[in-house]
Amino acid sequence: MSASTTTAPSAPASPQRRRGGRAPAAPPGGRRRRPPLLLLPAAVILIPLVAYPIYQLGLLSVLDFGQAQASGGAPTSFVGLGNYAKILEDGQFWTVLLQTVGFAAFCVVATLAVGATLAVLLTRVGRWPRLVLTTAAMAAWAAPAMTGSTVWSFLFDTNLGLVNHTLVRLGLSGFHEFNWFYDKWTAFLIVGAVVVWHSYPFVMVTLYAGIRAIPEEVMEAAALDGAGTWTTFRRITAPMLRPILTIVVIQSVIWDFKVFTQIYVMTEGGGIAGQNLVLNVYAYQKAFASSQYGLGAAIGVIMLLVLVIPTVLYIRTLRRTGNEL
């Protein structure tokens, strides 16, 4: 009697192999990219809405276009980069640009600090305190910029402001009829506080949602290892929230760099002798107060480039390091 040999059953062939084809190779990174077909309807609508105004802005920036041209009293002439040359040769432009960058940086950092702190706090308080904090944040977020700026202006009013009245009642007589918006940096500080007050709810809610999505096992392991709140946030929470933080930072930079309403309302058009001007208000003054629409459009194009170039470079850097948005 011959000995029978037993062979292990072979693994079932994949559908591609049964049909004689080859399995599709995965792209680098192990993930297959599919065209975002679901985004096409939105792109068809949004791209023209964004592209056409940018085209008109760029076209106006290379024309000599003032009140005479707008009213049809004079022909429009092509000046090429002449408007940009006038803007770049103006010393006030560089001062306003530096002020805008510094003001936006302060607002972004302060907004992220307040929003991240409250997001972590929301994960550690009970139901009712969390409801109160969330409701207060949503009220600040829902308040129109014009309304919020007007209310804060009344709070810091020289004669009728609640802030001055309270400080004087506390014994600080130096704040009697104190003008908070006379000094350049005090005015920027108050306006920055209003911008942060309007912006931090978005950061808080977004980061809170991201923190809640982190697996509880990870946070429990960090607690068992003796990690404190700050260490846990810096070494565990922040790295896991990097994609969300990237979006939050980019949007905050865009919003704070093009602040207009708060500055214009609270400093009455840019402060004493334009000491509190930012680029958006500066462009408004050039375009509408001075009727130099071409110069205003050139400032708008410069603002667009200042915002787009760093954003694109930052996103490309993240993708090169393997971090997806």
C-alpha positions in Angstrom: 0.0 0.0 0.0 1.5 3.3 -1.1 1.8 6.1 1.3 -0.4 9.0 0.4 1.0 12.5 0.6 -1.2 15.5 1.9 -0.7 18.9 0.4 -1.8 22.2 2.1 -4.7 23.8 0.4 -3.7 26.7 -1.7 -5.0 30.2 -1.1 -7.9 31.3 -3.3 -6.7 33.3 -6.2 -7.8 36.9 -6.3 -10.4 38.0 -8.9 -7.8 39.7 -11.0 -5.6 36.6 -11.1 -8.6 34.3 -11.9 -9.3 36.5 -14.9 -5.6 36.4 -15.9 -5.0 40.1 -15.1 -2.6 41.7 -12.7 -3.5 43.4 -9.5 -3.4 47.1 -9.8 -0.3 48.6 -8.1 -0.9 50.9 -5.2 0.6 54.3 -5.5 3.4 55.4 -3.2 2.2 55.7 0.3 -0.1 52.7 0.1 -3.2 54.6 -0.7 -5.1 54.8 -3.9 -6.3 58.2 -5.0 -9.6 58.6 -6.7 -10.8 61.7 -8.5 -13.1 63.7 -6.2 -16.0 63.5 -8.6 -18.4 64.6 -5.8 -16.6 67.9 -5.7 -17.2 68.7 -9.4 -20.6 70.3 -9.0 -19.3 72.6 -6.2 -16.2 73.4 -8.3 -18.3 74.3 -11.3 -20.1 76.9 -9.2 -17.3 78.2 -6.9 -14.4 78.5 -9.5 -16.2 81.1 -11.6 -17.4 83.0 -8.5 -13.8 83.2 -7.3 -11.9 83.5 -10.6 -14.0 86.3 -12.1 -13.6 88.8 -9.2 -9.8 88.0 -9.1 -9.6 88.6 -12.9 -11.4 91.9 -12.5 -9.2 92.9 -9.6 -6.1 92.1 -11.6 -7.4 94.0 -14.6 -8.3 97.1 -12.6 -4.8 97.0 -11.0 -3.1 97.7 -14.3 -5.4 100.5 -15.4 -5.4 104.2 -14.6 -8.9 104.2 -13.2 -10.2 107.0 -11.0 -13.4 108.9 -10.5 -13.2 110.5 -13.9 -12.9 107.1 -15.6 -15.7 105.6 -13.4 -18.1 108.4 -14.4 -17.2 108.2 -18.1 -15.6 111.6 -18.2 -12.1 110.4 -19.2 -10.8 107.4 -21.1 -9.3 104.4 -19.3 -5.6 104.0 -20.0 -3.3 101.0 -19.5 -0.4 101.7 -17.1 0.9 98.1 -16.6 2.8 97.9 -13.4 2.7 101.6 -12.7 0.1 101.3 -9.9 2.3 98.6 -8.2 5.4 100.9 -8.6 3.5 103.7 -6.9 2.4 101.5 -4.0 5.8 99.9 -3.5 7.5 103.3 -3.5 5.2 104.7 -0.9 6.7 104.5 2.6 3.3 104.4 4.2 2.6 101.1 2.4 5.5 99.4 4.0 4.6 100.7 7.4 1.0 99.5 7.0 2.2 96.1 5.7 4.4 95.6 8.8 1.5 96.7 11.1 -0.8 94.3 9.3 1.6 91.3 9.6 2.3 92.1 13.3 -1.4 92.6 14.1 -2.4 89.4 12.3 0.3 87.4 14.0 -0.8 88.6 17.4 -4.4 87.8 16.7 -3.6 84.3 15.3 -1.5 83.3 18.3 -3.9 84.7 20.8 -6.9 83.1 19.1 -5.2 79.7 19.0 -4.1 80.0 22.6 -7.6 80.9 23.8 -9.4 78.4 21.6 -7.1 75.5 22.4 -7.2 76.2 26.2 -11.0 76.3 26.2 -11.2 73.2 24.0 -9.1 71.2 26.5 -11.2 72.7 29.3 -14.4 71.5 27.6 -13.1 68.0 27.8 -12.6 68.2 31.6 -15.7 70.0 32.9 -19.1 68.7 33.5 -22.2 68.9 31.3 -23.6 72.2 32.5 -20.3 74.2 32.6 -19.6 72.9 29.1 -23.1 74.0 28.0 -22.5 77.5 29.4 -19.1 77.9 27.8 -20.3 76.6 24.4 -23.4 78.9 24.5 -21.2 81.9 25.3 -18.8 81.1 22.5 -21.6 80.6 20.0 -23.0 84.0 21.0 -19.7 85.7 20.4 -19.3 83.8 17.0 -22.8 84.7 15.9 -22.4 88.4 16.7 -21.9 90.5 13.5 -18.5 92.2 13.4 -20.2 95.6 13.2 -22.3 94.9 16.2 -19.4 93.6 18.3 -17.1 96.4 17.4 -19.8 99.0 18.3 -20.5 97.4 21.7 -16.8 97.2 22.5 -16.3 100.8 21.5 -19.0 101.8 23.9 -17.4 99.8 26.7 -14.1 101.7 26.2 -15.7 105.1 25.5 -13.9 108.1 27.0 -16.9 109.6 28.8 -19.5 106.9 29.1 -17.5 103.7 28.9 -18.1 101.0 31.5 -14.4 100.2 31.6 -13.3 103.7 32.6 -16.2 104.0 35.1 -15.3 100.7 36.8 -11.6 101.6 37.0 -12.3 105.0 38.5 -14.7 103.3 41.1 -11.8 101.0 42.0 -9.7 104.0 42.9 -7.7 104.4 39.6 -8.4 108.1 39.1 -6.0 108.3 36.2 -8.6 106.6 34.0 -11.1 109.4 34.3 -12.1 110.3 30.7 -9.1 108.2 29.5 -9.0 107.8 25.7 -8.1 104.2 25.0 -7.8 104.8 21.2 -5.5 107.8 21.4 -2.4 105.6 21.8 -1.5 103.5 18.8 -0.6 100.3 20.6 -3.5 100.5 23.1 -5.9 100.8 20.2 -4.4 97.8 18.4 -4.6 95.8 21.6 -8.3 96.5 22.1 -9.1 95.9 18.5 -7.1 92.6 18.7 -9.1 91.6 21.7 -12.3 92.1 19.7 -10.9 90.0 16.8 -9.9 87.2 19.1 -13.4 87.4 20.8 -15.0 86.9 17.4 -12.6 84.2 16.2 -11.8 81.9 19.2 -15.2 80.0 19.1 -14.3 78.5 15.7 -11.0 77.3 17.0 -12.5 76.0 20.2 -15.3 74.0 18.6 -13.0 72.6 15.9 -10.3 71.5 18.3 -12.8 70.1 20.8 -14.3 67.9 18.1 -10.8 66.7 17.1 -9.9 66.0 20.8 -13.1 64.0 21.2 -12.2 61.9 18.2 -8.9 60.8 19.7 -9.1 57.2 21.1 -9.6 57.1 24.8 -7.0 54.3 25.1 -4.3 56.8 24.1 -5.3 59.4 26.7 -5.6 56.7 29.4 -2.1 55.4 28.6 -0.7 58.9 28.9 -2.4 59.3 32.2 -1.1 56.0 33.5 2.4 57.1 32.5 2.0 60.2 34.7 1.8 62.8 31.9 0.3 66.1 32.9 -2.2 68.2 31.0 0.4 70.3 29.2 2.6 67.3 28.4 -0.3 65.3 27.1 -1.4 68.2 24.9 2.1 68.9 23.5 3.2 65.3 22.9 0.0 63.5 22.1 -3.0 65.7 21.4 -1.2 68.4 19.3 0.5 65.9 16.9 -2.7 63.9 16.4 -4.5 67.2 15.7 -2.0 68.4 13.2 -4.3 68.3 10.1 -7.0 70.2 12.0 -4.5 72.6 13.4 -3.2 73.3 9.9 -6.6 74.2 8.7 -7.3 76.3 11.7 -4.0 78.2 11.4 -4.5 78.9 7.7 -8.0 80.1 8.1 -7.1 82.3 11.1 -4.2 83.8 9.1 -6.5 84.7 6.2 -9.2 86.1 8.5 -6.9 88.2 10.7 -4.8 89.4 7.8 -7.8 91.0 6.1 -9.5 92.5 9.1 -11.5 95.5 8.1 -14.7 96.1 10.1 -13.1 96.1 13.6 -10.3 98.5 12.7 -12.5 100.8 10.7 -15.3 101.1 13.2 -13.3 101.2 16.5 -10.5 103.6 15.3 -12.8 105.6 13.0 -11.1 104.8 9.8 -7.6 104.0 10.9 -6.9 106.0 14.0 -5.3 109.4 14.4 -3.3 110.3 11.3 -3.7 106.7 10.1 -1.6 105.2 12.9 -3.8 102.1 13.1 -4.1 101.4 9.4 -4.0 97.8 8.1 -3.9 96.8 4.5 -7.6 96.4 4.0 -8.4 99.8 5.4 -5.5 101.3 3.5 -6.8 99.8 0.3 -10.3 101.2 1.1 -9.0 104.7 1.6 -7.0 104.6 -1.6 -9.9 103.2 -3.7 -12.9 105.0 -2.3 -11.8 107.9 -0.1 -9.2 109.0 -2.7 -11.0 107.6 -5.7 -7.9 105.9 -6.9 -9.5 102.6 -7.8 -6.5 101.2 -9.6 -4.2 101.8 -6.6 -6.7 100.1 -4.4 -7.0 97.1 -6.7 -3.2 96.8 -6.7 -3.1 96.7 -2.9 -5.8 94.0 -3.1 -3.6 91.9 -5.5 -0.6 92.3 -3.2 -2.7 91.1 -0.3 -3.9 88.1 -2.3 -0.3 87.2 -3.1 0.8 87.6 0.5 -1.9 85.2 1.6 -1.7 82.6 -1.2 2.0 82.1 -1.5 2.8 81.2 2.2 -0.4 79.0 2.3 0.6 77.0 -0.8 4.2 76.6 0.4 3.0 75.5 3.9 0.6 72.9 2.4 3.3 71.6 0.1 5.7 71.2 3.0 3.2 69.2 4.9 2.5 66.9 2.0 6.2 66.3 1.4 6.6 65.3 5.0 3.8 62.8 4.7 1.1 64.8 6.6 -2.2 64.9 4.7 -4.8 67.6 5.3 
